Amino acid sequence: MYRYDEFDAKMVRERAQQFRYQVERRIKGELTEDEFKPLRLKNGLYLQLHSYMLRVAVPYGTLSARQMRQLARIARDYSRGYGHFTTRTNMQYHWPKLSEVPDILELLADVEMHCIQTSGNCVRNVTADHFAGAVAGELEDPRPICEIIRQWSSFHPEFNYLPRKFKIAVSATKEDRAAVKYHDIGMEVITNEAGETGYRVFVGGGMGRTPYVALEIGKFVGKEDILAYLEAILRVYNEYGRRDNIHKARVKILAHQLGADEFRRQVEVEFAEIKRHGTLHLPPEELKRIEAYFAPPAFEDLPETAPEFEAAVKADAGFAAWTRSNLTPHKAKGYAIATISLKTIGQTPGDASAEQMDGLAQIMEDFGFAEIRVSHEQNLVFPHVRKKDLPAVYARLQALDLGAANAGLITDIICCPGLDYCDLANARSIPVAMKLQERFADLERQHELGEIKIKMSGCINACGHHHAGHIGILGVDKKGVEFYQIQLGGSGAEDASVGEIMGPGFGKDEIVDAVERVVETYVALRAPGERLLETYRRVGMTPFKNAAYQEQMYAAY
């Protein structure tokens, strides 16, 4: 893991001290809310429906046991005993007291964490594939370049007041687990014909009111030039992005209005100017220095299979089901990648209690895991687990109520906090997600259905990524009544696509039944081996729409 240098440590400590003074002024009435708002947002502090919410950055989704324990302590002592892992791999606390937020920032600084640039019109937390450095088929670990981007973008004087917020993600395998094509800038690690490693750069992806899949702007950008190229993109955006209309201010609007060719031309002009001045060249020795922080652990020379693992699979049906859905092949023999679902039936998606976080940190320490990952799908990941340890790890997860065997299945639902917390939301997300989990709780049925990604947002801002769901659900308001609109066919993977709206919304007592009718239509129509997404792309919307609205049609007679 990356360790703070003296500049990082000083920056974070000074920011915490500065914010303490700003909070004191707000409490004394020396600052109005309007004056305080830009200051708190720069420190990741939101004022939401019922209370403040503090958003903690987890760069490229990587946490140590020490950091996880500190997050647990903050949840226990300063919130209501839990935290919420988000689709940006951040941690959110929904109940901090304003007077205590500076204390939280100091505690975060103690473990090399902060809330800087988790809000505001700046470059937000940089994310990566949550299997980075562990999965087979990876060209390289994408996290070192993420760290370099974090350092380059933090407090960047030119990009601290962009037209709108800005998000970057990096992936290094053919399978895109970082949703790069739904980001303002998405980067894919590739090799060119000469065998050199560099980046394919996408610009203009995003969700919300106007969802877009990103455009390819840079076909191959060399490592030494990547910061200059990113700066060129941000300069074009900073100059031409709209500031008069918040709904049209994101770079996706500019990129898609100009088109890929014209946007690329303007970026190349800025890129050439930066290169002419000889600035922002990334020295190979600096890249190697950062890469050293992310060196993989010293993997043991293990056999591919482990008797303990094989015996447990035969003896324990629950463990066998968990290995089927929650394990991913590792690049090292005798190891596996384990996904820890935060979607146990009856649990708020993405939430983790202080006790669970402490328990995960203890597992990390007892089994020698250097780190744990946060995924944009609101789950956690142990990236390097010896297969022989998996039965014991699973038993410990079960004791923490974190052993759900549903990763990638229909109950592994992405869900924003919705109207239970957020003052922007139109509808509740959490209760509907929990009802869907209950409806499809039968594990055998879940496995029979296969990969189905349900993603749900409580408003058009799409914090639940509903546009990218195989089944997307959007909460809408109709004259003060909550309704839920279904979308089908979205994907945030390498085959990225925006879901198609089915039609009018369903009431809160209708939406779960409507989703089940969609699922049963898939079961009836699927070809052997087809996922729901593939069936939808083959047959189209009509049969699913007819089935979903069937009950409403009967009610009309």
C-alpha positions in Angstrom: 0.0 0.0 0.0 1.1 3.6 -0.6 2.4 5.3 2.5 2.1 9.0 3.0 5.3 11.0 2.6 6.0 14.2 4.5 4.0 16.3 2.0 0.9 14.1 2.2 1.0 14.1 6.0 1.5 17.9 6.3 -1.3 18.6 3.8 -3.8 16.4 5.6 -3.0 17.7 9.0 -3.1 21.3 7.9 -6.4 20.8 6.2 -7.9 19.3 9.4 -6.7 22.2 11.5 -8.0 24.7 9.0 -11.4 23.1 9.0 -11.6 23.1 12.8 -11.3 26.8 12.8 -13.9 27.1 10.1 -16.3 24.9 12.0 -15.8 27.0 15.2 -16.7 30.1 13.2 -19.8 28.5 11.8 -21.0 27.4 15.3 -20.4 30.9 16.7 -22.4 32.4 13.9 -19.5 34.2 12.3 -20.1 32.3 9.1 -23.6 31.9 7.5 -24.6 28.6 5.9 -24.0 30.0 2.5 -20.5 31.1 3.4 -19.8 27.8 5.2 -21.1 25.6 2.4 -18.1 25.8 0.0 -15.8 25.3 2.9 -17.5 22.1 4.2 -17.9 20.7 0.7 -14.2 21.0 0.1 -13.9 18.7 3.2 -16.4 16.2 2.1 -19.2 17.4 4.5 -22.7 17.5 3.2 -25.9 18.8 4.9 -28.5 16.2 4.0 -32.1 15.4 4.9 -31.8 14.8 8.6 -28.1 15.5 9.5 -24.7 16.1 8.2 -23.0 13.4 6.1 -19.2 13.0 6.0 -17.6 11.3 3.0 -14.2 9.7 3.5 -11.9 9.1 0.5 -10.7 5.5 -0.1 -8.3 6.0 -3.0 -8.5 3.2 -5.5 -10.5 1.3 -2.9 -7.6 0.1 -0.9 -7.6 -0.1 3.0 -5.3 -1.6 5.6 -6.4 -3.3 8.8 -5.4 -0.3 10.7 -7.5 2.0 8.6 -10.5 -0.4 8.8 -10.2 -0.3 12.6 -10.2 3.5 12.6 -13.3 3.6 10.4 -15.0 1.3 12.9 -14.0 3.5 15.8 -15.4 6.6 14.0 -18.6 4.7 13.3 -19.0 3.7 16.9 -18.0 6.9 18.6 -19.1 9.6 16.2 -22.0 8.2 14.1 -24.6 5.6 14.9 -22.5 2.5 14.8 -22.1 1.9 11.1 -20.8 3.4 7.9 -21.9 3.1 4.2 -19.5 2.0 1.4 -20.4 3.9 -1.8 -20.2 3.3 -5.5 -17.1 5.6 -5.6 -15.4 3.2 -3.1 -15.7 5.9 -0.4 -17.0 5.5 3.2 -19.9 7.7 4.3 -21.1 8.5 7.8 -24.6 9.9 7.9 -24.9 11.1 11.5 -21.8 13.1 12.6 -22.2 16.2 14.7 -20.8 19.3 13.1 -18.8 20.1 16.3 -17.1 16.7 16.2 -16.2 16.6 12.5 -12.8 18.2 13.1 -12.0 15.4 15.6 -13.0 12.8 12.9 -10.6 14.4 10.4 -7.8 14.2 13.0 -8.5 10.5 13.6 -8.5 9.9 9.8 -5.2 11.8 9.5 -3.7 9.4 12.1 -4.2 6.5 9.7 -3.3 8.4 6.4 -6.9 9.1 5.4 -8.9 12.2 4.7 -12.0 13.7 3.1 -10.3 16.1 0.7 -11.9 16.4 -2.7 -14.7 13.9 -2.0 -17.0 16.7 -2.9 -16.9 19.9 -4.9 -16.2 20.8 -8.6 -12.8 19.1 -8.6 -11.2 15.8 -9.4 -12.8 13.3 -7.0 -11.5 10.0 -5.6 -9.7 8.0 -8.3 -10.9 4.4 -8.6 -9.6 1.2 -10.0 -10.4 -2.5 -10.6 -11.0 -3.9 -7.1 -9.1 -7.1 -8.1 -6.0 -5.0 -9.1 -2.7 -6.7 -8.5 -4.4 -10.1 -7.9 -6.4 -11.2 -10.9 -5.0 -13.2 -13.8 -4.8 -11.6 -17.2 -3.9 -8.2 -15.8 -1.3 -6.2 -17.8 -0.1 -4.4 -14.7 -1.5 -3.2 -11.4 -3.5 0.0 -12.2 -3.2 1.5 -8.7 0.2 3.1 -9.0 -1.0 5.4 -11.8 -4.1 6.0 -9.7 -1.9 7.2 -6.9 0.1 9.4 -9.2 -3.1 10.9 -10.5 -4.3 11.5 -6.9 -1.0 13.4 -6.1 -1.2 15.4 -9.4 -4.8 16.4 -8.9 -4.9 17.1 -5.2 -5.2 20.9 -4.7 -4.3 21.5 -8.4 -4.8 25.2 -8.7 -6.1 25.0 -12.2 -8.7 22.3 -11.5 -10.1 23.1 -8.1 -13.0 25.1 -9.5 -14.0 23.1 -12.6 -17.5 23.6 -14.2 -18.6 20.4 -12.4 -17.3 17.4 -10.5 -14.9 15.1 -12.3 -14.3 11.4 -11.9 -11.5 9.1 -13.2 -11.2 5.3 -13.2 -8.5 2.9 -14.4 -8.6 -0.7 -15.5 -5.9 -3.1 -16.7 -7.7 -6.2 -17.9 -10.1 -7.0 -20.8 -12.8 -7.4 -18.2 -13.8 -3.9 -17.1 -14.6 -4.0 -13.4 -14.1 -0.3 -12.9 -16.8 1.0 -15.2 -14.3 3.1 -17.1 -16.7 4.0 -19.9 -19.1 5.7 -17.4 -16.4 8.1 -16.1 -15.5 11.6 -17.1 -12.1 10.1 -17.9 -11.7 6.3 -18.2 -8.3 4.7 -18.7 -7.6 1.2 -19.9 -4.0 -0.1 -19.7 -3.0 -1.6 -23.1 0.0 -2.5 -25.1 0.8 -1.1 -28.6 2.3 -2.9 -31.6 5.8 -2.3 -30.3 4.9 -4.0 -27.0 5.0 -0.8 -25.0 2.5 -0.3 -22.2 0.3 2.8 -22.2 -3.3 3.9 -21.9 -6.4 4.0 -24.0 -8.3 7.1 -22.8 -12.0 7.6 -22.9 -13.8 10.9 -22.1 -17.4 11.9 -21.5 -19.0 8.9 -19.8 -21.5 9.5 -17.1 -24.9 8.8 -15.7 -27.5 11.2 -14.1 -30.0 13.2 -16.1 -28.2 12.6 -19.4 -26.4 9.3 -19.4 -23.6 8.7 -21.9 -21.0 6.0 -22.7 -17.6 7.6 -23.0 -15.9 8.4 -26.3 -12.4 7.1 -27.2 -10.2 10.1 -27.4 -6.7 8.7 -26.9 -6.0 5.5 -28.8 -2.6 5.0 -27.1 -1.0 7.4 -24.7 2.5 6.5 -23.4 3.2 6.3 -19.7 5.5 9.3 -19.6 2.9 11.5 -21.3 -0.3 10.4 -19.4 -0.3 13.3 -16.9 0.2 15.8 -19.7 -2.6 14.2 -21.7 -5.0 14.3 -18.7 -4.1 17.9 -18.1 -4.9 18.7 -21.7 -8.3 17.1 -21.4 -9.1 19.1 -18.2 -7.9 22.3 -19.8 -10.3 21.9 -22.7 -13.1 21.1 -20.2 -12.2 24.0 -17.9 -12.2 26.5 -20.8 -15.3 25.3 -22.7 -17.4 23.5 -20.1 -20.6 25.3 -19.3 -20.9 27.1 -16.0 -24.3 28.7 -16.6 -26.4 25.5 -16.2 -25.6 22.8 -13.6 -27.4 20.2 -15.7 -25.2 20.8 -18.7 -21.9 21.4 -17.0 -20.3 17.9 -17.0 -17.6 17.1 -19.5 -19.9 14.4 -21.0 -22.1 17.2 -22.4 -19.2 19.0 -24.0 -17.6 15.9 -25.4 -20.7 14.6 -27.0 -21.7 18.0 -28.4 -18.3 18.4 -30.0 -18.0 14.8 -31.0 -14.9 12.5 -30.6 -12.9 14.0 -33.5 -13.3 17.7 -32.5 -12.7 17.0 -28.8 -9.6 14.9 -29.7 -8.3 17.7 -31.9 -8.7 20.3 -29.1 -7.0 18.0 -26.6 -4.1 17.4 -29.0 -3.6 21.2 -29.3 -3.3 21.6 -25.6 -1.2 18.4 -25.3 1.3 19.7 -27.8 1.5 23.0 -25.9 2.2 21.2 -22.6 4.8 19.0 -24.3 6.5 22.1 -25.9 7.1 23.5 -22.5 8.5 20.2 -21.2 6.2 20.0 -18.2 4.3 17.1 -16.7 6.7 14.5 -18.1 6.3 11.4 -15.8 9.8 10.1 -15.1 10.2 6.3 -15.2 12.1 6.4 -11.9 9.1 8.1 -10.2 6.7 5.6 -11.6 8.9 2.8 -10.3 9.1 4.4 -6.9 5.4 4.5 -6.6 5.0 1.0 -8.0 7.2 -0.3 -5.2 4.5 0.6 -2.7 2.1 -1.7 -4.5 4.4 -4.7 -4.9 2.4 -7.9 -4.3 3.0 -9.9 -1.1 5.5 -12.7 -1.1 3.2 -15.4 -2.3 4.0 -18.9 -1.0 4.8 -21.7 -3.4 1.6 -23.5 -3.0 -0.1 -26.3 -4.9 -3.1 -25.3 -7.0 -5.5 -27.2 -4.8 -5.7 -27.5 -1.1 -7.1 -30.6 0.8 -8.7 -28.3 3.4 -10.6 -26.4 0.7 -11.7 -29.5 -1.2 -13.0 -31.2 2.0 -14.9 -28.1 3.1 -16.6 -27.8 -0.3 -17.8 -31.4 0.0 -18.9 -31.2 3.6 -20.5 -27.7 3.7 -23.2 -26.8 1.2 -23.1 -23.2 2.3 -19.4 -22.9 1.8 -19.7 -24.6 -1.6 -22.3 -22.0 -2.7 -20.1 -19.2 -1.5 -17.1 -20.5 -3.4 -19.2 -20.7 -6.5 -20.3 -17.1 -6.5 -17.8 -15.2 -4.3 -14.4 -16.5 -5.4 -12.4 -15.4 -8.4 -9.3 -17.1 -9.7 -6.0 -15.6 -8.5 -2.8 -15.1 -10.6 -0.8 -17.1 -8.0 -1.2 -20.8 -7.5 -3.0 -21.8 -4.3 -4.6 -18.5 -3.8 -8.1 -17.0 -4.5 -9.8 -13.6 -4.5 -12.7 -13.5 -2.1 -15.6 -11.1 -2.4 -17.3 -10.2 0.8 -20.9 -9.3 0.1 -22.4 -6.4 2.0 -25.8 -7.6 0.7 -26.9 -10.1 3.3 -30.6 -10.6 3.1 -32.2 -7.9 5.4 -29.1 -5.8 5.4 -28.9 -2.3 3.9 -26.8 -2.6 0.7 -23.3 -1.2 1.3 -23.6 -0.8 5.1 -21.1 -2.2 7.5 -21.3 -2.0 11.3 -18.5 -1.1 13.6 -18.4 -4.6 14.8 -18.2 -6.0 11.3 -15.4 -3.6 10.4 -13.4 -4.6 13.5 -14.0 -8.2 12.7 -12.7 -7.8 9.1 -9.6 -6.1 10.4 -9.1 -9.0 12.8 -9.4 -11.5 10.0 -6.8 -9.5 8.0 -4.4 -9.6 10.9 -5.0 -13.2 11.8 -4.5 -14.5 8.2 -1.8 -12.1 7.1 -3.8 -10.1 4.5 -2.1 -6.8 3.8 -5.2 -5.1 2.6 -8.9 -5.2 1.8 -10.6 -3.6 -1.2 -13.8 -1.6 -1.6 -15.6 -2.2 -4.9 -17.8 0.2 -6.8 -20.5 -2.4 -6.4 -20.6 -1.7 -2.7 -18.8 -4.9 -1.6 -15.5 -5.6 0.0 -12.7 -7.9 -1.3 -9.9 -9.9 0.3 -7.5 -9.9 -2.7 -5.0 -12.5 -1.6 -6.4 -15.5 0.3 -4.7 -18.9 0.5 -7.1 -21.6 -0.6 -6.3 -23.6 2.5 -7.5 -20.7 4.7 -10.8 -20.2 2.9 -12.9 -22.5 5.1 -11.7 -20.7 8.2 -12.1 -17.2 6.6 -15.7 -18.1 5.5 -16.6 -19.3 9.0 -15.4 -16.0 10.4 -17.3 -14.1 7.8 -20.5 -16.1 8.6 -20.1 -15.2 12.3 -20.0 -11.5 11.2 -23.1 -12.0 9.1 -20.9 -11.3 6.0 -21.0 -14.7 4.4 -23.7 -14.1 1.9 -23.1 -16.3 -1.2 -24.6 -13.8 -3.7 -21.8 -11.8 -5.4 -22.9 -11.0 -8.9 -26.4 -12.5 -8.3 -29.8 -10.9 -8.2 -29.7 -10.0 -4.5 -26.3 -8.3 -4.9 -28.1 -5.0 -5.4 -26.4 -1.7 -5.8 -28.5 0.9 -4.0 -28.1 4.6 -3.0 -29.3 5.8 0.4 -32.4 7.4 -1.3 -35.1 9.4 0.5 -34.2 7.8 3.9 -31.2 10.1 4.0 -30.7 12.3 0.9 -32.6 15.6 0.4 -32.1 15.2 -3.4 -34.0 11.9 -3.6 -37.5 11.5 -4.9 -38.1 8.0 -3.5 -36.9 5.5 -1.0 -34.3 3.0 -2.4 -33.4 0.9 0.6 -36.8 -0.6 1.5 -37.4 -1.6 -2.2 -33.9 -3.1 -2.4 -34.6 -5.1 0.8 -37.9 -6.3 -0.5 -36.3 -7.5 -3.7 -33.7 -9.3 -1.7 -36.4 -11.1 0.3 -38.3 -12.0 -2.9 -35.3 -13.6 -4.5 -33.7 -14.9 -1.2 -33.7 -18.6 -2.2 -30.0 -19.2 -3.0 -30.6 -22.1 -5.3 -32.9 -19.9 -7.4 -30.3 -17.1 -7.4 -27.7 -19.4 -8.8 -30.1 -20.9 -11.4 -30.9 -17.3 -12.6 -27.1 -16.5 -12.9 -25.6 -13.1 -13.2 -28.3 -10.4 -12.9 -27.2 -6.9 -11.8 -29.9 -4.8 -10.3 -28.9 -1.2 -9.7 -31.2 1.3 -8.0 -31.2 5.1 -7.6 -33.6 7.2 -5.6 -33.4 10.1 -8.0 -32.1 11.1 -11.5 -28.6 11.8 -10.1 -28.0 8.1 -10.4 -25.8 7.4 -7.4 -27.1 3.8 -7.6 -25.9 3.5 -11.2 -29.3 2.5 -12.4 -28.4 3.3 -16.1 -25.8 0.6 -16.0 -28.0 -2.1 -14.4 -29.1 -5.2 -16.3 -32.3 -4.2 -14.5 -32.1 -0.5 -13.5 -34.7 1.0 -11.1 -35.2 4.8 -10.8 -37.3 6.4 -8.0 -39.5 9.2 -9.3 -42.0 11.5 -7.7 -45.5 11.9 -9.1 -47.4 14.6 -7.3 -45.9 13.6 -3.9 -46.2 9.9 -4.5 -43.2 7.5 -4.9 -43.0 5.6 -8.2 -40.3 3.4 -9.7 -39.3 3.3 -13.3 -37.6 0.2 -14.8 -34.8 0.2 -17.3 -33.4 -2.8 -19.0 -30.2 -3.6 -20.9 -27.6 -1.4 -19.1 -24.1 -2.5 -18.5 -21.1 -0.9 -16.7 -18.6 -3.5 -18.0 -16.5 -3.7 -21.1 -19.7 -4.0 -23.2 -21.0 -0.7 -21.6 -24.5 0.4 -22.6 -27.2 2.7 -21.2 -30.4 0.9 -20.1 -33.6 1.5 -22.0 -36.6 2.9 -20.2 -39.5 0.4 -20.1 -42.3 2.9 -19.6 -44.4 4.5 -16.8 -43.3 3.9 -13.2 -44.7 1.3 -10.8 -46.0 2.1 -7.4 -44.0 1.0 -4.3 -46.4 -2.0 -3.8 -46.0 -3.0 -7.5 -42.4 -2.7 -8.3 -41.2 -6.0 -6.8 -43.8 -8.0 -8.6 -43.0 -6.2 -11.9 -39.3 -7.1 -11.5 -40.2 -10.7 -10.9 -42.3 -10.8 -14.0 -39.3 -9.4 -15.9 -37.1 -12.1 -14.4 -39.6 -14.9 -15.2 -39.8 -13.7 -18.8 -36.0 -14.0 -19.0 -36.2 -17.6 -17.7 -38.8 -18.4 -20.3 -36.9 -16.9 -23.3 -33.2 -17.4 -22.5 -31.1 -19.6 -24.7 -28.7 -22.1 -23.0 -26.0 -20.2 -21.1 -27.5 -16.8 -21.7 -27.4 -14.1 -19.1 -30.4 -11.7 -18.7 -28.4 -9.0 -20.5 -27.7 -11.2 -23.5 -31.3 -12.4 -23.7 -32.6 -8.8 -23.6 -30.2 -7.7 -26.3 -31.3 -10.6 -28.5 -35.1 -10.3 -28.1 -35.6 -6.6 -27.2 -37.8 -4.8 -24.8 -41.3 -5.9 -26.0 -41.8 -9.3 -24.3 -40.4 -7.9 -21.0 -42.6 -4.8 -21.2 -45.7 -6.9 -21.9 -45.0 -9.1 -18.9 -44.1 -6.3 -16.5 -47.4 -4.4 -17.2 -49.6 -7.5 -17.4 -51.2 -7.0 -14.0 -52.0 -3.4 -14.8 -53.6 -4.4 -18.1 -55.8 -6.9 -16.3 -56.8 -4.3 -13.7 -58.0 -2.0 -16.5 -60.8 -4.5 -17.4 
